[in-house]
Amino acid sequence: MLPSWMSPRNNAAETTEERHAVLGTPLRAPLMTDQEEAIFACGCFWGAEKGFWRLPGVVNTAVGYAGGHSSEPSYEQVCSGRTGHTEVVRVVWSTPAVDFSDLLKLFWECHDPTQGNRQGNDRGSQYRSAIYTTTPSQMTMALASKDHYQGSLLAKGYGQITTEIKADQDFYFAEYYHQQYLAKPGSRPYCSAMPTQVQLTDFDGANFKMPANVWTNYDWGVQHCILRSDNTPISLN
């Protein structure tokens, strides 16, 4: 059985529109042997996707819908709140270059995971926080990072994490105009994420590969940091 993102509707002949607007990689390319994928939800997917595509070692990102019960949903259907889906980013990365723990650091720090069915001004179940894993080791690490980050959030006066963590959820590509939206001419610069400015530090099972200077490109203390940053991937040089 084909995964949902390779269903007949989504498996049309490749065009230039189906390539990543920044990275240039095919949005629907099968994974290579040294790659992994996972799905993250952290509010409006426009800003979330940009945060991930900039991270060194990420080879592809795409926005879409996951976590619900409706197949092949449209943006309008997801926005109705009746599909059960949340706005997500599918991230594909090179495992020799970046570790899942690096992606978790970006995920936890780029939004407030205690807000339930909202993120900032965006309200509804389609904006809930989530991690959808694709391997057992990812699940173990996601849960460990959540427990560790919960302690750090409580120490800073935040409440309980509401992030949904599940395995093997179907991913449905969003409409093309949503893909890499913030990198496209004429896009509306919008991001409602509300980072807590609490850092994810070393946790059980973590294997951070990103040097410290990478994270200086994500200044969560600056309002709408993602909107103010360059679209290009962060250089390790």
Backbone as CSV, one residue per row, in Angstrom:
resi,resn,N_x,N_y,N_z,CA_x,CA_y,CA_z,C_x,C_y,C_z
1,MET,0.850,-1.202,0.000,0.000,0.000,0.000,0.879,1.243,0.000
2,LEU,0.589,2.185,-0.883,1.384,3.400,-0.959,1.108,4.286,0.246
3,PRO,2.152,4.988,0.763,1.878,5.989,1.789,1.003,7.089,1.214
4,SER,0.303,7.812,2.102,-0.681,8.786,1.644,-0.080,9.853,0.750
5,TRP,1.175,10.228,0.997,1.743,11.301,0.201,2.153,10.841,-1.189
6,MET,2.028,9.523,-1.474,2.271,9.020,-2.816,0.986,8.484,-3.437
7,SER,-0.155,8.934,-2.928,-1.445,8.487,-3.452,-1.627,9.012,-4.870
8,PRO,-2.543,8.435,-5.664,-2.722,8.882,-7.047,-2.940,10.385,-7.191
9,ARG,-3.680,10.957,-6.265,-3.924,12.393,-6.358,-2.622,13.174,-6.260
10,ASN,-1.691,12.711,-5.413,-0.469,13.447,-5.143,0.702,12.994,-5.989
11,ASN,0.541,11.966,-6.803,1.663,11.389,-7.513,1.667,11.801,-8.988
12,ALA,1.257,13.035,-9.253,1.228,13.550,-10.619,2.638,13.714,-11.146
13,ALA,2.757,13.852,-12.488,4.070,14.059,-13.090,4.720,15.290,-12.485
14,GLU,6.003,15.153,-12.186,6.708,16.234,-11.517,6.831,17.445,-12.429
15,THR,6.596,18.625,-11.847,6.793,19.879,-12.554,7.711,20.744,-11.711
16,THR,8.141,21.866,-12.276,8.999,22.757,-11.502,8.273,23.257,-10.263
17,GLU,6.942,23.324,-10.310,6.185,23.780,-9.151,6.281,22.792,-7.993
18,GLU,6.643,21.544,-8.269,6.705,20.541,-7.214,8.094,20.424,-6.607
19,ARG,8.955,21.357,-6.918,10.262,21.425,-6.295,10.242,22.478,-5.182
20,HIS,11.070,22.226,-4.183,11.161,23.145,-3.058,11.624,24.506,-3.555
21,ALA,10.914,25.565,-3.185,11.195,26.898,-3.703,12.538,27.443,-3.241
22,VAL,13.092,26.897,-2.166,14.386,27.358,-1.648,15.469,26.316,-1.843
23,LEU,15.202,25.070,-1.461,16.202,24.010,-1.499,16.338,23.380,-2.876
24,GLY,15.314,23.498,-3.705,15.362,22.965,-5.061,15.140,21.476,-5.173
25,THR,14.857,20.812,-4.073,14.660,19.367,-4.090,13.211,19.022,-4.418
26,PRO,12.964,17.858,-5.062,11.581,17.446,-5.364,10.785,17.234,-4.075
27,LEU,9.608,17.818,-3.998,8.822,17.742,-2.766,8.389,16.319,-2.438
28,ARG,8.247,15.463,-3.445,7.700,14.123,-3.219,8.730,13.018,-3.441
29,ALA,9.993,13.356,-3.381,11.036,12.356,-3.618,11.032,11.287,-2.524
30,PRO,11.212,10.001,-2.898,11.340,8.944,-1.889,12.573,9.180,-1.021
31,LEU,12.545,8.666,0.207,13.686,8.812,1.101,14.879,8.018,0.589
32,MET,16.071,8.578,0.755,17.305,7.857,0.491,17.698,7.089,1.756
33,THR,18.655,6.203,1.632,19.003,5.327,2.753,19.581,6.073,3.945
34,ASP,20.137,7.258,3.715,20.725,8.025,4.816,19.830,9.198,5.222
35,GLN,18.527,9.067,4.980,17.586,10.122,5.328,16.476,9.587,6.225
36,GLU,15.889,10.484,7.005,14.702,10.182,7.797,13.697,11.310,7.620
37,GLU,12.468,11.038,8.009,11.423,12.056,7.970,10.630,12.030,9.271
38,ALA,10.083,13.163,9.616,9.165,13.287,10.747,8.246,14.467,10.459
39,ILE,7.172,14.563,11.218,6.161,15.587,10.992,5.987,16.402,12.267
40,PHE,5.979,17.724,12.097,5.880,18.625,13.243,4.733,19.616,13.042
41,ALA,4.024,19.913,14.117,2.973,20.932,14.102,3.265,21.923,15.211
42,CYS,3.408,23.186,14.831,3.716,24.219,15.835,3.084,25.542,15.430
43,GLY,1.762,25.519,15.222,1.056,26.711,14.801,0.977,26.803,13.292
44,CYS,0.750,28.001,12.779,0.638,28.215,11.339,1.834,27.620,10.612
45,PHE,1.565,26.791,9.603,2.669,26.060,8.976,3.576,26.912,8.104
46,TRP,3.185,28.133,7.768,4.051,28.992,6.958,5.371,29.276,7.673
47,GLY,5.275,29.794,8.893,6.475,30.134,9.643,7.234,28.914,10.117
48,ALA,6.491,27.887,10.518,7.139,26.670,10.994,8.017,26.057,9.911
49,GLU,7.510,26.021,8.673,8.293,25.417,7.600,9.601,26.164,7.373
50,LYS,9.546,27.480,7.395,10.763,28.262,7.175,11.805,27.972,8.248
51,GLY,11.370,27.826,9.481,12.321,27.499,10.538,13.067,26.220,10.253
52,PHE,12.369,25.207,9.742,13.002,23.916,9.489,13.841,23.912,8.218
53,TRP,13.387,24.577,7.142,14.181,24.502,5.910,15.513,25.225,6.050
54,ARG,15.629,26.138,7.007,16.874,26.867,7.198,17.923,26.056,7.958
55,LEU,17.510,25.006,8.650,18.445,24.248,9.483,19.393,23.431,8.622
56,PRO,20.700,23.546,8.825,21.658,22.758,8.038,21.382,21.260,8.168
57,GLY,21.460,20.550,7.055,21.211,19.114,7.055,19.808,18.730,6.668
58,VAL,18.882,19.692,6.681,17.525,19.433,6.197,17.536,19.482,4.677
59,VAL,17.012,18.445,4.036,17.062,18.358,2.569,15.708,18.627,1.918
60,ASN,14.645,18.623,2.704,13.329,18.880,2.136,12.340,19.215,3.242
61,THR,11.417,20.093,2.927,10.285,20.368,3.816,9.045,20.538,2.945
62,ALA,7.901,20.238,3.508,6.633,20.482,2.824,5.567,20.678,3.888
63,VAL,4.621,21.555,3.610,3.524,21.766,4.548,2.333,20.907,4.147
64,GLY,1.548,20.569,5.147,0.388,19.726,4.874,-0.474,19.569,6.100
65,TYR,-1.201,18.451,6.121,-2.182,18.188,7.173,-1.989,16.765,7.684
66,ALA,-2.128,16.574,8.991,-1.954,15.240,9.576,-2.629,15.194,10.943
67,GLY,-2.796,13.977,11.438,-3.330,13.784,12.773,-4.832,13.651,12.859
68,GLY,-5.517,13.722,11.702,-6.974,13.668,11.719,-7.541,12.405,11.118
69,HIS,-8.809,12.460,10.744,-9.518,11.277,10.264,-10.007,11.417,8.823
70,SER,-9.808,12.561,8.193,-10.287,12.800,6.841,-9.155,12.608,5.836
71,SER,-9.417,11.900,4.744,-8.392,11.679,3.723,-8.438,12.779,2.672
72,GLU,-7.268,13.153,2.178,-7.116,14.174,1.139,-7.881,15.462,1.466
73,PRO,-7.659,16.025,2.649,-8.416,17.225,3.024,-7.906,18.470,2.297
74,SER,-8.787,19.436,2.135,-8.411,20.738,1.591,-8.140,21.688,2.753
75,TYR,-7.509,22.818,2.431,-7.237,23.827,3.456,-8.533,24.295,4.112
76,GLU,-9.541,24.530,3.307,-10.822,25.004,3.840,-11.439,23.974,4.781
77,GLN,-11.337,22.694,4.429,-11.881,21.651,5.292,-11.125,21.574,6.612
78,VAL,-9.804,21.684,6.557,-9.013,21.647,7.784,-9.330,22.844,8.667
79,CYS,-9.488,24.010,8.052,-9.803,25.216,8.815,-11.172,25.145,9.500
80,SER,-12.052,24.282,8.995,-13.368,24.134,9.618,-13.282,23.465,10.982
81,GLY,-12.163,22.756,11.230,-11.996,22.048,12.489,-12.658,20.694,12.543
82,ARG,-13.301,20.288,11.430,-14.059,19.035,11.452,-13.256,17.827,10.950
83,THR,-12.061,18.045,10.431,-11.272,16.927,9.894,-10.382,16.274,10.954
84,GLY,-10.159,16.963,12.053,-9.256,16.462,13.081,-7.787,16.700,12.782
85,HIS,-7.491,17.235,11.595,-6.097,17.462,11.213,-5.555,18.745,11.829
86,THR,-4.230,18.788,11.946,-3.538,20.013,12.319,-2.595,20.403,11.194
87,GLU,-2.252,21.682,11.113,-1.298,22.147,10.110,0.093,21.655,10.501
88,VAL,0.784,21.011,9.559,2.053,20.369,9.884,3.121,20.682,8.841
89,VAL,4.358,20.363,9.224,5.498,20.422,8.312,6.149,19.043,8.278
90,ARG,6.267,18.479,7.085,7.017,17.244,6.902,8.476,17.628,6.653
91,VAL,9.367,17.089,7.472,10.789,17.421,7.388,11.579,16.170,7.025
92,VAL,12.412,16.288,6.016,13.323,15.213,5.615,14.741,15.721,5.840
93,TRP,15.563,14.896,6.482,16.917,15.346,6.788,17.947,14.250,6.537
94,SER,19.188,14.694,6.374,20.326,13.801,6.205,20.810,13.375,7.581
95,THR,20.735,12.088,7.887,21.095,11.632,9.229,22.578,11.808,9.575
96,PRO,23.512,11.764,8.602,24.897,12.061,8.985,25.109,13.529,9.364
97,ALA,24.245,14.413,8.883,24.465,15.843,9.069,23.714,16.433,10.259
98,VAL,22.539,15.920,10.538,21.709,16.486,11.601,21.012,15.353,12.338
99,ASP,20.855,15.522,13.637,20.204,14.499,14.455,18.765,14.904,14.752
100,PHE,17.939,13.923,15.009,16.545,14.206,15.360,16.463,15.115,16.581
101,SER,17.425,15.003,17.485,17.417,15.872,18.661,17.593,17.337,18.287
102,ASP,18.337,17.632,17.214,18.451,19.015,16.733,17.101,19.533,16.255
103,LEU,16.364,18.678,15.551,15.038,19.074,15.085,14.086,19.289,16.258
104,LEU,14.215,18.464,17.279,13.381,18.636,18.465,13.706,19.941,19.190
105,LYS,14.974,20.301,19.215,15.350,21.585,19.827,14.673,22.741,19.103
106,LEU,14.718,22.722,17.774,14.049,23.764,17.000,12.543,23.739,17.248
107,PHE,11.960,22.554,17.252,10.514,22.417,17.457,10.080,23.016,18.789
108,TRP,10.685,22.562,19.879,10.225,23.001,21.197,10.443,24.499,21.397
109,GLU,11.535,25.028,20.864,11.871,26.425,21.117,11.140,27.413,20.224
110,CYS,10.588,26.959,19.065,10.022,27.901,18.099,8.578,28.274,18.384
111,HIS,7.961,27.658,19.406,6.566,27.985,19.713,6.301,27.702,21.181
112,ASP,5.094,27.983,21.621,4.688,27.688,22.989,3.850,26.415,22.982
113,PRO,4.409,25.299,23.455,3.690,24.023,23.383,2.689,23.806,24.514
114,THR,2.359,24.866,25.232,1.418,24.727,26.350,0.059,25.357,26.038
115,GLN,-0.161,25.789,24.813,-1.351,26.585,24.509,-2.555,25.787,24.026
116,GLY,-2.454,24.484,23.970,-3.610,23.689,23.570,-3.984,23.905,22.116
117,ASN,-5.262,24.122,21.857,-5.754,24.283,20.487,-5.613,25.719,19.982
118,ARG,-4.427,26.234,20.090,-4.144,27.544,19.526,-2.635,27.767,19.527
119,GLN,-2.217,28.793,18.790,-0.859,29.310,18.862,-0.960,30.798,18.575
120,GLY,-0.770,31.580,19.627,-0.912,33.016,19.480,-2.333,33.386,19.111
121,ASN,-2.470,34.165,18.036,-3.791,34.623,17.603,-4.559,33.581,16.806
122,ASP,-3.888,32.492,16.419,-4.548,31.436,15.652,-5.194,30.445,16.610
123,ARG,-6.488,30.260,16.474,-7.222,29.391,17.390,-7.945,28.285,16.631
124,GLY,-7.991,27.116,17.219,-8.646,25.970,16.624,-7.750,24.745,16.707
125,SER,-8.355,23.568,16.613,-7.579,22.328,16.729,-6.553,22.176,15.619
126,GLN,-6.740,22.901,14.512,-5.793,22.811,13.396,-4.478,23.528,13.702
127,TYR,-4.400,24.214,14.846,-3.167,24.894,15.234,-2.519,24.253,16.453
128,ARG,-2.982,23.065,16.833,-2.413,22.413,18.007,-0.980,21.950,17.731
129,SER,-0.228,21.810,18.796,1.157,21.367,18.730,1.205,19.841,18.639
130,ALA,2.093,19.314,17.791,2.177,17.857,17.633,3.528,17.433,17.069
131,ILE,3.903,16.217,17.394,5.043,15.534,16.777,4.542,14.177,16.318
132,TYR,4.693,13.883,15.038,4.304,12.589,14.497,5.572,11.889,13.998
133,THR,5.943,10.843,14.702,7.211,10.163,14.440,7.036,9.061,13.397
134,THR,8.173,8.614,12.844,8.146,7.559,11.833,9.021,6.367,12.190
135,THR,9.746,6.422,13.302,10.573,5.299,13.750,10.448,5.161,15.268
136,PRO,10.693,3.969,15.813,10.648,3.799,17.265,11.653,4.685,18.001
137,SER,12.842,4.867,17.433,13.839,5.707,18.104,13.391,7.161,18.152
138,GLN,12.707,7.622,17.119,12.164,8.983,17.147,11.141,9.130,18.265
139,MET,10.278,8.148,18.424,9.273,8.212,19.478,9.932,8.284,20.856
140,THR,10.939,7.441,21.083,11.642,7.443,22.365,12.248,8.808,22.645
141,MET,12.873,9.388,21.635,13.526,10.669,21.808,12.515,11.798,21.973
142,ALA,11.412,11.739,21.235,10.382,12.775,21.362,9.813,12.806,22.779
143,LEU,9.526,11.640,23.330,8.976,11.571,24.680,9.985,12.028,25.727
144,ALA,11.250,11.642,25.548,12.291,12.056,26.490,12.484,13.564,26.459
145,SER,12.463,14.138,25.248,12.641,15.589,25.139,11.461,16.329,25.757
146,LYS,10.264,15.784,25.584,9.089,16.413,26.180,9.198,16.447,27.699
147,ASP,9.571,15.315,28.302,9.703,15.259,29.760,10.741,16.259,30.255
148,HIS,11.869,16.327,29.542,12.933,17.238,29.942,12.491,18.692,29.792
149,TYR,11.862,18.997,28.660,11.443,20.376,28.404,10.334,20.806,29.352
150,GLN,9.502,19.850,29.752,8.439,20.181,30.707,9.023,20.740,31.998
151,GLY,10.078,20.104,32.482,10.715,20.603,33.694,11.246,22.016,33.533
152,SER,11.841,22.290,32.382,12.384,23.625,32.123,11.267,24.659,32.031
153,LEU,10.141,24.292,31.410,9.021,25.217,31.299,8.397,25.517,32.665
154,LEU,8.230,24.491,33.477,7.656,24.688,34.805,8.518,25.625,35.633
155,ALA,9.829,25.504,35.486,10.751,26.360,36.240,10.615,27.824,35.840
156,LYS,10.108,28.070,34.631,9.925,29.436,34.146,8.475,29.913,34.258
157,GLY,7.641,29.127,34.928,6.277,29.556,35.182,5.251,29.151,34.144
158,TYR,5.640,28.310,33.193,4.690,27.828,32.181,3.942,26.601,32.699
159,GLY,2.838,26.274,32.041,2.014,25.148,32.448,2.413,23.851,31.771
160,GLN,1.451,22.942,31.669,1.699,21.623,31.118,1.760,21.654,29.589
161,ILE,2.673,20.889,29.058,2.779,20.732,27.609,1.542,20.005,27.091
162,THR,0.966,20.514,26.010,-0.220,19.891,25.409,0.104,19.213,24.082
163,THR,1.369,19.151,23.716,1.792,18.594,22.432,1.338,17.138,22.286
164,GLU,0.744,16.845,21.157,0.313,15.486,20.824,1.497,14.749,20.185
165,ILE,1.830,13.584,20.707,2.931,12.801,20.152,2.394,11.428,19.759
166,LYS,2.418,11.147,18.442,1.905,9.887,17.915,2.844,9.359,16.835
167,ALA,2.718,8.078,16.546,3.537,7.445,15.512,2.735,7.204,14.241
168,ASP,3.431,7.288,13.115,2.925,6.800,11.825,1.574,7.405,11.438
169,GLN,1.514,8.708,11.437,0.297,9.409,11.005,0.387,9.730,9.517
170,ASP,-0.709,9.561,8.791,-0.729,9.903,7.371,-0.501,11.400,7.177
171,PHE,0.291,11.736,6.171,0.569,13.124,5.815,-0.062,13.432,4.464
172,TYR,-0.780,14.549,4.395,-1.404,14.987,3.150,-0.835,16.350,2.765
173,PHE,-0.271,16.431,1.563,0.296,17.686,1.104,-0.763,18.788,1.051
174,ALA,-0.391,19.966,1.535,-1.241,21.141,1.357,-1.152,21.626,-0.081
175,GLU,-2.052,22.490,-0.449,-2.089,23.075,-1.779,-0.754,23.765,-2.088
176,TYR,-0.414,23.813,-3.370,0.902,24.306,-3.756,1.176,25.727,-3.274
177,TYR,0.162,26.579,-3.271,0.428,27.972,-2.893,0.875,28.102,-1.441
178,HIS,0.630,27.084,-0.619,1.096,27.102,0.770,2.556,26.651,0.901
179,GLN,3.069,25.912,-0.081,4.419,25.367,0.031,5.466,26.481,-0.006
180,GLN,6.335,26.520,1.014,7.392,27.530,1.126,6.809,28.938,0.939
181,TYR,5.664,29.142,1.498,4.902,30.376,1.286,5.720,31.632,1.561
182,LEU,6.465,31.647,2.666,7.161,32.871,3.054,8.346,33.202,2.147
183,ALA,8.733,32.270,1.269,9.839,32.524,0.348,9.350,33.020,-1.002
184,LYS,8.053,33.111,-1.184,7.507,33.440,-2.500,7.161,34.923,-2.616
185,PRO,7.380,35.506,-3.805,7.046,36.919,-4.017,5.574,37.183,-3.731
186,GLY,5.319,38.292,-3.060,3.950,38.679,-2.777,3.330,38.006,-1.574
187,SER,4.091,37.188,-0.863,3.543,36.503,0.310,3.258,37.512,1.419
188,ARG,2.290,37.178,2.221,1.953,38.031,3.370,2.804,37.602,4.554
189,PRO,3.680,38.465,5.052,4.561,38.063,6.154,3.770,37.848,7.438
190,TYR,3.514,36.585,7.774,2.659,36.286,8.919,3.207,35.094,9.693
191,CYS,3.231,35.245,10.993,3.604,34.130,11.881,3.063,34.454,13.264
192,SER,2.276,33.555,13.829,1.672,33.815,15.132,2.327,33.013,16.250
193,ALA,3.416,32.306,15.953,4.079,31.494,16.972,4.556,32.367,18.130
194,MET,4.481,31.810,19.327,4.851,32.551,20.534,5.921,31.788,21.317
195,PRO,7.177,31.860,20.893,8.253,31.130,21.579,8.349,31.528,23.052
196,THR,8.674,30.567,23.888,8.756,30.802,25.330,10.107,31.362,25.755
197,GLN,11.097,31.308,24.855,12.480,31.679,25.149,13.116,30.745,26.187
198,VAL,12.527,29.566,26.338,13.102,28.515,27.174,13.842,27.543,26.260
199,GLN,15.115,27.283,26.526,15.918,26.431,25.663,15.760,24.950,26.018
200,LEU,15.816,24.109,24.976,15.897,22.671,25.198,17.375,22.318,25.347
201,THR,17.754,21.903,26.536,19.136,21.524,26.803,19.280,20.006,26.686
202,ASP,20.456,19.502,26.966,20.751,18.087,26.796,19.766,17.212,27.579
203,PHE,19.190,16.239,26.906,18.227,15.338,27.546,18.641,13.899,27.276
204,ASP,18.018,12.960,27.945,18.379,11.554,27.827,18.206,11.069,26.386
205,GLY,19.292,10.615,25.766,19.240,10.120,24.398,19.580,11.154,23.349
206,ALA,19.759,12.407,23.739,20.067,13.462,22.771,21.451,13.257,22.169
207,ASN,21.566,13.650,20.909,22.856,13.582,20.209,22.966,14.797,19.298
208,PHE,22.969,15.978,19.914,22.993,17.214,19.144,24.224,17.270,18.239
209,LYS,24.002,17.637,16.974,25.105,17.760,16.020,25.348,19.199,15.573
210,MET,24.377,20.070,15.779,24.523,21.446,15.322,25.459,22.235,16.232
211,PRO,26.429,22.945,15.659,27.279,23.813,16.482,26.478,24.964,17.059
212,ALA,26.975,25.547,18.120,26.233,26.584,18.840,25.900,27.780,17.965
213,ASN,26.773,28.103,17.001,26.535,29.304,16.188,25.296,29.176,15.306
214,VAL,24.867,27.947,15.022,23.646,27.768,14.236,22.458,28.382,14.950
215,TRP,22.394,28.184,16.247,21.209,28.620,17.000,21.154,30.118,17.187
216,THR,22.270,30.833,16.954,22.219,32.286,17.027,21.407,32.878,15.880
217,ASN,21.137,32.066,14.853,20.295,32.514,13.739,18.811,32.459,14.074
218,TYR,18.486,31.854,15.209,17.102,31.803,15.681,17.041,32.586,16.992
219,ASP,16.756,33.852,16.904,16.687,34.692,18.093,15.230,34.831,18.504
220,TRP,14.775,33.903,19.334,13.357,33.876,19.689,12.947,35.057,20.561
221,GLY,13.907,35.830,21.010,13.582,37.025,21.769,13.152,38.185,20.887
222,VAL,13.396,38.078,19.579,12.982,39.097,18.614,11.584,38.754,18.117
223,GLN,10.676,39.727,18.176,9.311,39.462,17.741,9.286,39.006,16.284
224,HIS,8.595,37.896,16.056,8.479,37.326,14.715,9.860,37.105,14.081
225,CYS,10.723,36.460,14.845,12.095,36.173,14.403,12.130,35.533,13.024
226,ILE,11.263,34.571,12.769,11.259,33.842,11.496,10.987,34.794,10.331
227,LEU,10.072,35.725,10.520,9.727,36.650,9.440,10.884,37.590,9.124
228,ARG,11.700,37.903,10.118,12.776,38.863,9.940,14.067,38.224,9.450
229,SER,14.105,36.906,9.363,15.333,36.221,8.987,15.385,35.969,7.491
230,ASP,16.588,35.654,7.010,16.803,35.340,5.613,16.101,34.030,5.268
231,ASN,15.740,33.858,4.000,15.125,32.602,3.565,16.143,31.496,3.329
232,THR,17.388,31.852,3.096,18.397,30.864,2.705,18.794,29.984,3.874
233,PRO,19.204,28.741,3.599,19.669,27.857,4.667,20.855,28.456,5.405
234,ILE,20.949,28.150,6.668,22.038,28.655,7.512,23.343,27.975,7.113
235,SER,24.395,28.759,6.951,25.700,28.221,6.565,26.490,27.809,7.803
236,LEU,27.204,26.695,7.694,28.057,26.242,8.786,29.444,26.863,8.734
237,ASN,29.736,27.614,7.682,31.062,28.243,7.528,31.182,29.496,8.386
